[in-house]
């Protein structure tokens, strides 16, 4: 009976330790990776919007100069 209680206590301690490691280390790492990827995607979208705007502006000016 005592051995079962010790085994149960160790299982509970292992679960609490695993939860602590996940909350303390894994979740912040995942958030940092996601934030980094979103930053890269945001910069690419802004760059493409600027390039599209410049190309559209040149096309608009060239079309209006022909008239």
Secondary structure, DSSP 8 states (H G I E B T S, - for coil): -HHHHHHHHHHHHHHHHHHHHIIIIIHHHHHHHHHHHHHHHHHHHHHHHHHHHHHHHHHHHHHHHH-
